[in-house]
């Protein structure tokens, strides 16, 4: 079975599809000076765009890993946006962890695995 890679640079691919499954690299928002709710919103917009490009959508998400800079301060704010974004009845397997992210301004990063319809 072939592996399809999209939006690839020398280090990584934003999208990898194989055997009916789509893997997205960790996604972040665009405005690093924003709070966690806005960064989460922007991150989820980016995820939707990539899922669409890969031929799937948020209804087909299998797994999400969410990385928060400060889980105590940002868990509720991130969840408020996540809960509004995700359609009812399609909740993926999910893990949320605190992590030191690649840039100090990044408050949230999300990695997704989704099925192709």
C-alpha positions as CSV (number, residue, x, y, z in Angstrom):
1,X,0.0,0.0,0.0
2,X,1.3,3.4,-0.9
3,X,2.0,6.2,1.5
4,X,0.9,9.6,0.4
5,X,2.5,12.7,1.9
6,X,1.3,16.3,1.5
7,X,2.8,19.7,2.4
8,X,6.2,18.2,2.9
9,X,9.4,20.0,3.7
10,X,12.9,18.7,4.6
11,X,11.8,17.8,8.1
12,X,8.2,16.6,8.0
13,X,4.9,16.3,6.3
14,X,1.8,18.1,7.5
15,X,-0.4,15.2,6.2
16,X,0.5,11.5,5.8
17,X,-2.2,9.1,4.5
18,X,-1.8,5.3,4.5
19,X,-4.2,2.4,4.5
20,X,-7.3,4.5,5.0
21,X,-5.9,6.5,7.8
22,X,-4.7,10.2,7.8
23,X,-2.1,11.5,10.3
24,X,-1.7,15.2,10.8
25,X,1.4,16.7,12.3
26,X,1.0,18.8,15.4
27,X,-0.9,21.9,14.6
28,X,-0.8,25.3,16.3
29,X,-2.7,28.6,15.8
30,X,-1.4,31.6,13.8
31,X,-1.5,34.3,16.5
32,X,1.0,33.5,19.2
33,X,0.1,36.6,21.2
34,X,-3.5,35.3,21.7
35,X,-4.8,33.5,24.7
36,X,-5.5,29.7,24.8
37,X,-9.1,30.0,23.5
38,X,-8.1,31.9,20.4
39,X,-5.0,29.7,19.8
40,X,-7.2,26.6,20.1
41,X,-9.8,28.1,17.7
42,X,-7.1,28.9,15.1
43,X,-5.5,25.4,15.6
44,X,-8.8,23.7,15.0
45,X,-9.4,25.8,11.9
46,X,-6.0,24.7,10.6
47,X,-6.9,21.1,11.4
48,X,-10.2,21.3,9.5
49,X,-8.3,22.7,6.5
50,X,-5.8,19.9,6.5
51,X,-8.4,17.2,7.0
52,X,-10.3,18.6,4.0
53,X,-7.2,18.6,1.9
54,X,-6.6,15.0,2.9
55,X,-10.2,14.0,1.9
56,X,-11.8,13.6,5.3
57,X,-13.3,15.8,8.1
58,X,-13.6,16.2,11.8
59,X,-16.4,13.6,11.9
60,X,-13.8,11.0,11.1
61,X,-11.2,11.8,13.8
62,X,-10.1,8.7,15.5
63,X,-7.6,10.1,18.0
64,X,-6.4,13.5,19.2
65,X,-3.4,14.3,21.3
66,X,-3.5,17.8,22.8
67,X,-0.4,19.4,24.3
68,X,-0.8,22.4,26.6
69,X,1.9,24.6,27.9
70,X,0.2,25.0,31.2
71,X,-2.5,22.4,31.8
72,X,-3.7,23.9,35.1
73,X,-4.2,27.4,33.5
74,X,-5.4,26.4,30.1
75,X,-7.3,23.1,30.2
76,X,-10.7,24.7,30.8
77,X,-10.2,27.3,28.1
78,X,-9.0,24.8,25.5
79,X,-11.9,22.5,26.4
80,X,-14.5,25.2,26.0
81,X,-13.4,25.7,22.3
82,X,-12.9,22.0,21.7
83,X,-16.4,21.1,23.0
84,X,-18.0,23.7,20.7
85,X,-16.0,22.6,17.7
86,X,-16.5,18.8,17.9
87,X,-19.8,17.5,16.7
88,X,-21.8,15.4,19.3
89,X,-21.5,11.7,18.9
90,X,-18.0,11.6,17.2
91,X,-15.7,12.1,20.2
92,X,-12.3,10.6,19.4
93,X,-9.9,8.8,21.7
94,X,-8.0,11.7,23.3
95,X,-5.1,12.5,25.5
96,X,-4.2,15.9,26.9
97,X,-0.8,16.5,28.4
98,X,1.3,19.3,29.6
99,X,4.4,19.8,27.5
100,X,7.2,22.2,26.8
101,X,6.4,23.3,23.3
102,X,8.8,24.4,20.5
103,X,8.1,28.2,21.0
104,X,7.4,29.8,24.4
105,X,4.4,31.7,23.0
106,X,2.6,28.5,21.9
107,X,0.0,27.6,24.4
108,X,-1.7,24.6,22.6
109,X,-0.7,22.1,19.9
110,X,-3.0,19.3,18.6
111,X,-2.1,16.2,16.7
112,X,-4.8,14.2,14.9
113,X,-5.3,10.8,13.4
114,X,-8.5,10.4,11.2
115,X,-10.1,7.8,9.0
116,X,-10.8,8.4,5.4
117,X,-14.5,8.0,4.6
